[in-house]
Amino acid sequence: MLKKLTEEQQARLIDTAILEFADKGFKGAGLSRIAKNAGVSVGVIYKYYEDKDALFAACVKNTLDYLDTVLQQVGAVDAQGADLPELVRALVHQVQTSCKDHPEYFRMYHQITAGNASEQGEKLAELIERPSAQAYKAALTKAVEDRRIDERLDPGVGAFFFDNLLMMLHYAYSCSYYKERMDIYCGKQLAASEEKMEDQMVRFVLNGLGYKE
């Protein structure tokens, strides 16, 4: 009989699987390698997950739960009546912090959105994007109504372009290629300073929106 995993062992299995899927993609990931790195047998994996699809789905849920927690933290700033600059700064800061703490979670997210698991991606696109889209669109709609930004801007389109910038920042802080790309464009010294990069991105976004104090 296979021994039941403790909560800590189950968490290690998921974290190991996330790292494998993040680095190898869905097709390239191997259950035997995941089992070895997690310190369990392949049989134990099948005791908890029907197949690789089921394990991948569990990993996706784990990363989405984490992303939702990050978004809730930014939402708490919004609930306090923060203005647009404060919200933009909070979002940029959360990207930097969360990517530093769990870069593999964001590489996993990129695997989904890049189409390497297109069937999973199609099912999860609404779940992944809807909360962010609603939050960003609401913030921009309010800024337009308050005449703080260009009134010709469509809030939905603005939210889309803003999220694109945040996605590229995710890449820069979680993927080696894009980290090198950031160093090339910004210079290693500036890119190494999270505080300066945060300030520069906030300035870029607000200037692009035509924000008025």
Residue frames relative to the residue before (quaternion, step in Angstrom):
aa qw qx qy qz dx dy dz
M 1.0000 0.0000 0.0000 0.0000 0.00 0.00 0.00
L 0.4350 -0.7036 0.5017 0.2530 3.56 -0.94 0.93
K 0.4681 -0.6942 0.4814 0.2593 3.53 -0.93 0.98
K 0.4699 -0.6729 0.4989 0.2783 3.54 -1.01 0.88
L 0.4292 -0.7096 0.5026 0.2443 3.56 -0.96 0.91
T 0.4539 -0.6365 0.5446 0.3035 3.54 -1.15 0.62
E 0.6699 -0.4737 0.3639 0.4408 3.60 -1.24 0.22
E 0.6424 0.5251 -0.3220 0.4560 3.57 1.02 -0.80
Q 0.6616 0.4950 -0.3033 0.4746 3.60 0.99 -0.81
Q 0.6327 0.5210 -0.3310 0.4677 3.58 1.03 -0.76
A 0.6462 0.5124 -0.3134 0.4708 3.58 1.02 -0.84
R 0.6516 0.5093 -0.3156 0.4652 3.59 1.00 -0.80
L 0.6148 0.5443 -0.3376 0.4602 3.57 1.07 -0.74
I 0.6743 0.4861 -0.2931 0.4724 3.58 0.89 -0.92
D 0.6606 0.5032 -0.3118 0.4617 3.59 0.91 -0.88
T 0.6429 0.5140 -0.3154 0.4723 3.58 1.03 -0.79
A 0.6599 0.5034 -0.3013 0.4694 3.57 0.98 -0.87
I 0.6162 0.5423 -0.3446 0.4554 3.60 1.00 -0.78
L 0.6602 0.5056 -0.3025 0.4659 3.56 0.93 -0.93
E 0.6501 0.5127 -0.3105 0.4670 3.59 0.99 -0.81
F 0.6863 0.4640 -0.2859 0.4816 3.60 0.85 -0.92
A 0.6370 0.5384 -0.3275 0.4439 3.58 1.03 -0.76
D 0.7463 0.4116 -0.2176 0.4758 3.58 0.96 -0.87
K 0.7912 0.3301 -0.1535 0.4913 3.59 1.00 -0.82
G 0.4419 -0.6596 0.4870 0.3640 3.58 1.18 -0.40
F 0.6845 -0.4954 0.3284 0.4221 3.57 -1.25 0.28
K 0.7056 0.4727 -0.2754 0.4505 3.58 0.81 -1.00
G 0.7241 0.4602 -0.2521 0.4476 3.58 0.97 -0.81
A 0.5544 0.6254 -0.3915 0.3851 3.57 1.20 -0.39
G 0.1699 -0.8005 0.5702 0.0722 3.56 -1.03 0.83
L 0.4719 -0.6886 0.4735 0.2809 3.57 -0.84 0.97
S 0.6281 0.5413 -0.3471 0.4382 3.59 1.02 -0.72
R 0.6581 0.4931 -0.3031 0.4816 3.58 1.03 -0.80
I 0.6223 0.5294 -0.3336 0.4704 3.57 1.03 -0.78
A 0.6619 0.5140 -0.3044 0.4528 3.56 0.89 -0.95
K 0.6609 0.5141 -0.3036 0.4546 3.58 0.89 -0.93
N 0.7109 0.4616 -0.2625 0.4612 3.58 0.84 -0.98
A 0.6843 0.4638 -0.2796 0.4884 3.58 1.18 -0.56
G 0.4483 -0.7139 0.4328 0.3195 3.57 1.30 -0.21
V 0.6030 0.5047 -0.3817 0.4859 3.56 1.10 0.74
S 0.5339 -0.6001 0.4732 0.3618 3.56 -1.29 0.03
V 0.6209 -0.5224 0.4175 0.4090 3.56 -1.25 0.36
G 0.6058 0.5765 -0.3452 0.4259 3.55 1.08 -0.71
V 0.6240 0.5346 -0.3330 0.4627 3.57 1.06 -0.72
I 0.6168 0.5417 -0.3464 0.4539 3.58 1.01 -0.80
Y 0.6958 0.4704 -0.2759 0.4674 3.57 0.91 -0.94
K 0.5610 0.5802 -0.3960 0.4381 3.59 1.22 -0.34
Y 0.7584 0.3718 -0.1856 0.5022 3.57 1.07 -0.78
Y 0.7958 0.1735 -0.0687 0.5761 3.59 1.12 -0.64
E 0.5333 -0.6781 0.4121 0.2931 3.55 -0.80 1.07
D 0.7823 -0.1311 0.1288 0.5951 3.57 0.96 -0.89
K 0.7465 -0.3821 0.2746 0.4704 3.58 -1.28 -0.15
D 0.5902 0.5732 -0.3614 0.4387 3.58 1.09 -0.68
A 0.6764 0.4958 -0.2908 0.4605 3.57 0.93 -0.93
L 0.6445 0.5034 -0.3216 0.4772 3.60 1.00 -0.77
F 0.6360 0.5254 -0.3223 0.4644 3.56 1.00 -0.84
A 0.6440 0.5230 -0.3196 0.4578 3.59 0.96 -0.87
A 0.6429 0.5134 -0.3217 0.4686 3.59 1.03 -0.77
C 0.6438 0.5115 -0.3150 0.4740 3.57 1.05 -0.77
V 0.6266 0.5301 -0.3270 0.4686 3.57 1.01 -0.81
K 0.6469 0.5147 -0.3191 0.4634 3.59 0.92 -0.90
N 0.6401 0.5333 -0.3259 0.4468 3.58 0.97 -0.84
T 0.6897 0.4661 -0.2855 0.4749 3.59 0.88 -0.92
L 0.6483 0.5139 -0.3238 0.4591 3.59 1.01 -0.74
D 0.6086 0.5374 -0.3475 0.4691 3.58 1.08 -0.70
Y 0.6549 0.5031 -0.3099 0.4711 3.56 1.01 -0.82
L 0.6531 0.5071 -0.3103 0.4690 3.59 0.93 -0.88
D 0.6316 0.5267 -0.3293 0.4639 3.58 1.05 -0.74
T 0.6221 0.5348 -0.3323 0.4653 3.58 1.06 -0.74
V 0.6341 0.5264 -0.3186 0.4684 3.56 1.02 -0.85
L 0.6728 0.4953 -0.2950 0.4636 3.57 0.92 -0.94
Q 0.6300 0.5323 -0.3363 0.4546 3.59 1.05 -0.72
Q 0.6204 0.5409 -0.3398 0.4551 3.57 1.07 -0.71
V 0.6499 0.4800 -0.3065 0.5032 3.57 1.05 -0.77
G 0.6245 0.5522 -0.3301 0.4430 3.58 1.05 -0.77
A 0.6075 0.5513 -0.3485 0.4534 3.56 1.12 -0.65
V 0.6155 0.5276 -0.3375 0.4784 3.58 1.11 -0.67
D 0.6458 0.5232 -0.3053 0.4647 3.56 1.01 -0.89
A 0.6534 0.5370 -0.3106 0.4339 3.58 0.98 -0.89
Q 0.6481 0.5172 -0.3077 0.4667 3.56 1.20 -0.47
G 0.5683 -0.6348 0.3620 0.3781 3.57 1.30 0.18
A 0.2536 0.7930 -0.5172 0.1981 3.56 1.14 0.59
D 0.4222 -0.6775 0.5309 0.2843 3.57 -1.14 0.58
L 0.7545 -0.4213 0.2549 0.4338 3.58 -1.29 0.20
P 0.6528 0.5071 -0.3477 0.4426 3.67 0.80 -0.79
E 0.6555 0.5090 -0.3151 0.4604 3.59 0.98 -0.79
L 0.6520 0.5097 -0.3140 0.4654 3.58 1.02 -0.78
V 0.6426 0.5105 -0.3223 0.4717 3.59 0.95 -0.87
R 0.6605 0.5045 -0.3071 0.4636 3.58 0.91 -0.90
A 0.6448 0.5245 -0.3238 0.4520 3.59 0.97 -0.83
L 0.6607 0.5089 -0.3037 0.4607 3.58 0.99 -0.84
V 0.6584 0.4994 -0.3102 0.4701 3.57 0.91 -0.90
H 0.6533 0.5178 -0.3094 0.4576 3.57 0.95 -0.89
Q 0.6600 0.5064 -0.3115 0.4593 3.59 0.96 -0.84
V 0.6053 0.5385 -0.3554 0.4661 3.60 1.05 -0.68
Q 0.6736 0.5005 -0.2962 0.4561 3.57 0.84 -0.97
T 0.7003 0.4851 -0.2703 0.4487 3.56 0.84 -1.01
S 0.7101 0.4672 -0.2695 0.4526 3.57 0.80 -1.01
C 0.6440 0.5077 -0.3274 0.4694 3.60 1.03 -0.71
K 0.6307 0.5210 -0.3293 0.4715 3.57 1.09 -0.65
D 0.6971 0.4786 -0.2683 0.4614 3.59 0.98 -0.88
H 0.8201 0.0466 0.0230 0.5699 3.59 0.96 -0.89
P 0.0593 -0.8370 0.5432 0.0304 3.63 0.47 1.10
E 0.6189 0.5630 -0.3462 0.4244 3.59 1.09 -0.70
Y 0.5890 0.5656 -0.3800 0.4345 3.61 1.10 -0.57
F 0.7095 0.4536 -0.2626 0.4711 3.56 0.95 -0.85
R 0.5911 0.5224 -0.3728 0.4885 3.58 1.15 -0.49
M 0.6051 0.5387 -0.3357 0.4806 3.57 1.13 -0.68
Y 0.6359 0.5244 -0.3087 0.4748 3.56 0.97 -0.90
H 0.6624 0.5039 -0.3036 0.4638 3.58 0.96 -0.86
Q 0.5996 0.5567 -0.3613 0.4472 3.59 1.08 -0.67
I 0.6544 0.5051 -0.3083 0.4707 3.57 1.02 -0.80
T 0.7471 0.4313 -0.2334 0.4487 3.55 0.72 -1.09
A 0.6326 0.5462 -0.3392 0.4317 3.60 1.16 -0.48
G 0.5577 -0.6428 0.3779 0.3646 3.58 1.26 -0.14
N 0.4394 0.6964 -0.4677 0.3212 3.60 1.22 0.15
A 0.7348 0.1748 -0.1562 0.6365 3.54 1.30 -0.22
S 0.0855 -0.8802 0.4640 0.0515 3.53 0.82 1.12
E 0.6429 0.5210 -0.3447 0.4431 3.59 0.94 -0.78
Q 0.6528 0.4853 -0.3049 0.4953 3.56 0.97 -0.84
G 0.6505 0.5492 -0.3142 0.4202 3.56 0.96 -0.91
E 0.6471 0.5210 -0.3177 0.4571 3.56 0.99 -0.85
K 0.6658 0.5047 -0.3004 0.4602 3.58 1.00 -0.79
L 0.7801 0.3932 -0.1732 0.4547 3.55 1.01 -0.86
A 0.4280 0.7342 -0.4537 0.2681 3.61 1.23 -0.23
E 0.6650 0.5012 -0.3017 0.4642 3.56 0.90 -0.92
L 0.6700 0.5103 -0.2912 0.4538 3.56 0.94 -0.94
I 0.6884 0.4913 -0.2805 0.4540 3.57 0.97 -0.88
E 0.8053 0.3792 -0.1610 0.4264 3.55 0.70 -1.12
R 0.5865 0.6423 -0.3745 0.3212 3.60 0.99 -0.77
P 0.6784 0.4894 -0.3313 0.4364 3.67 0.75 -0.86
S 0.6663 0.4909 -0.3070 0.4699 3.59 0.93 -0.88
A 0.6452 0.5362 -0.3222 0.4386 3.57 0.92 -0.93
Q 0.6716 0.4981 -0.2994 0.4595 3.59 0.92 -0.90
A 0.6698 0.5091 -0.3034 0.4474 3.59 0.93 -0.91
Y 0.6910 0.4737 -0.2845 0.4661 3.59 0.86 -0.96
K 0.6531 0.5203 -0.3142 0.4516 3.57 0.97 -0.88
A 0.6406 0.5237 -0.3242 0.4585 3.60 0.99 -0.81
A 0.6584 0.5104 -0.3099 0.4582 3.59 0.96 -0.87
L 0.6896 0.4659 -0.2826 0.4770 3.59 0.95 -0.85
T 0.6019 0.5515 -0.3569 0.4541 3.59 1.07 -0.68
K 0.6562 0.5031 -0.3024 0.4742 3.58 0.95 -0.88
A 0.6546 0.5144 -0.3129 0.4573 3.58 0.97 -0.86
V 0.6301 0.5113 -0.3287 0.4832 3.61 1.07 -0.71
E 0.6670 0.5067 -0.2993 0.4569 3.58 0.90 -0.95
D 0.7007 0.4419 -0.2580 0.4971 3.58 1.08 -0.72
R 0.3912 -0.7482 0.4409 0.3046 3.55 1.39 -0.01
R 0.3471 0.7349 -0.4969 0.3042 3.53 1.04 0.90
I 0.7728 0.1837 -0.1170 0.5961 3.57 1.24 -0.48
D 0.7459 -0.4075 0.2848 0.4433 3.54 -1.32 0.28
E 0.3894 -0.7575 0.4816 0.2065 3.58 -0.61 1.16
R 0.6006 0.5627 -0.3642 0.4359 3.59 1.23 -0.25
L 0.5445 0.6364 -0.3945 0.3780 3.59 1.24 -0.24
D 0.3287 -0.6992 0.5986 0.2118 3.56 -0.94 0.91
P 0.4622 -0.7233 0.4313 0.2778 3.64 -0.57 1.10
G 0.6403 0.5294 -0.3322 0.4465 3.58 1.03 -0.71
V 0.6616 0.4850 -0.2976 0.4883 3.56 0.97 -0.88
G 0.6398 0.5281 -0.3171 0.4595 3.56 0.99 -0.84
A 0.6396 0.5200 -0.3156 0.4700 3.59 1.02 -0.83
F 0.6326 0.5424 -0.3194 0.4512 3.57 1.04 -0.83
F 0.7011 0.4565 -0.2748 0.4739 3.58 0.82 -0.96
F 0.6279 0.5296 -0.3387 0.4588 3.59 1.04 -0.73
D 0.6572 0.5012 -0.3095 0.4703 3.57 0.96 -0.84
N 0.5937 0.5605 -0.3634 0.4487 3.59 1.09 -0.65
L 0.6415 0.5140 -0.3189 0.4718 3.58 1.02 -0.81
L 0.6592 0.5035 -0.3096 0.4647 3.58 0.95 -0.84
M 0.6220 0.5409 -0.3387 0.4536 3.58 1.06 -0.73
M 0.6580 0.4939 -0.3142 0.4736 3.57 0.96 -0.81
L 0.6172 0.5224 -0.3459 0.4760 3.57 1.12 -0.63
H 0.5773 0.5637 -0.3622 0.4666 3.59 1.12 -0.67
Y 0.6587 0.5100 -0.3049 0.4615 3.55 0.86 -0.98
A 0.6801 0.5257 -0.2978 0.4153 3.56 0.83 -1.02
Y 0.7552 0.3780 -0.2083 0.4933 3.59 1.05 -0.69
S 0.7629 0.3654 -0.2189 0.4864 3.62 1.18 -0.07
C 0.7453 0.3380 -0.2001 0.5387 3.61 1.23 -0.32
S 0.5288 -0.6823 0.4054 0.3010 3.58 -0.77 1.05
Y 0.6338 0.5332 -0.3450 0.4416 3.62 0.94 -0.82
Y 0.7302 0.4316 -0.2447 0.4697 3.57 0.81 -0.99
K 0.5563 0.5595 -0.3930 0.4723 3.57 1.23 -0.38
E 0.6558 0.4879 -0.3042 0.4891 3.59 0.97 -0.85
R 0.6151 0.5489 -0.3348 0.4564 3.58 1.06 -0.76
M 0.6444 0.5082 -0.3142 0.4772 3.58 0.99 -0.85
D 0.6396 0.5282 -0.3221 0.4563 3.59 0.99 -0.83
I 0.6547 0.5242 -0.3092 0.4483 3.58 0.98 -0.88
Y 0.7185 0.4478 -0.2542 0.4675 3.57 0.85 -0.96
C 0.7993 0.3443 -0.1493 0.4693 3.57 0.82 -1.01
G 0.4646 -0.6224 0.4804 0.4074 3.55 1.18 -0.55
K 0.5625 -0.6511 0.3914 0.3263 3.58 -0.87 0.95
Q 0.6557 0.5375 -0.3263 0.4178 3.58 0.94 -0.85
L 0.6892 0.4526 -0.2809 0.4912 3.59 0.89 -0.91
A 0.6624 0.5220 -0.3109 0.4383 3.58 0.91 -0.91
A 0.6444 0.5380 -0.3178 0.4408 3.59 1.13 -0.62
S 0.6658 0.4746 -0.2993 0.4918 3.59 1.23 -0.37
E 0.3186 -0.7665 0.5280 0.1794 3.58 -0.35 1.24
E 0.6320 0.5465 -0.3342 0.4361 3.57 1.00 -0.78
K 0.6908 0.4647 -0.2831 0.4761 3.59 0.90 -0.90
M 0.6428 0.5102 -0.3282 0.4678 3.60 1.00 -0.75
E 0.6098 0.5411 -0.3394 0.4692 3.57 1.06 -0.76
D 0.6798 0.4958 -0.2909 0.4555 3.57 0.83 -0.99
Q 0.6692 0.5074 -0.3024 0.4509 3.59 0.94 -0.88
M 0.6710 0.4847 -0.3143 0.4648 3.60 0.94 -0.80
V 0.6228 0.5281 -0.3461 0.4621 3.60 0.98 -0.76
R 0.6457 0.5132 -0.3164 0.4686 3.59 0.95 -0.85
F 0.6551 0.5241 -0.3106 0.4469 3.58 0.93 -0.93
V 0.6789 0.4969 -0.2911 0.4555 3.59 0.87 -0.98
L 0.6977 0.4749 -0.2809 0.4568 3.59 0.82 -0.99
N 0.6320 0.5106 -0.3301 0.4805 3.60 1.03 -0.73
G 0.6535 0.5245 -0.3086 0.4500 3.57 0.99 -0.84
L 0.6884 0.4599 -0.2645 0.4946 3.57 1.12 -0.71
G 0.3948 -0.7179 0.4808 0.3123 3.58 1.26 -0.28
Y 0.1787 0.8300 -0.5114 0.1325 3.56 1.10 0.71
K 0.1458 -0.7769 0.6101 0.0547 3.53 -1.03 0.95
E 0.4775 -0.6739 0.4888 0.2809 3.56 -0.90 0.96
